[in-house]
């Protein structure tokens, strides 16, 4: 089976289609892209983008940790409008998108 490549536009569309419409309507694509960037920053700072990263369940990222990281980064980013409450279902949708690529 062929692995699909990550595409940020597909990721944004996937997130939008897997969260409540009222949450989706509150944010533009740039804000969702910012969320994706924050997730990638988390992965990078925790060595989860390394080539030798294994696919074992023990190495799966902790969603609570990622959400805490997202919350910290959103508080630092004065231009961000995304709330931590809305970030949680978006994170779940994003992780589902990642899983769909495998």
Helices and strands as residue ranges (DSSP letters): H 8-17, H 21-25, H 29-45, G 57-59, H 63-76, H 84-100
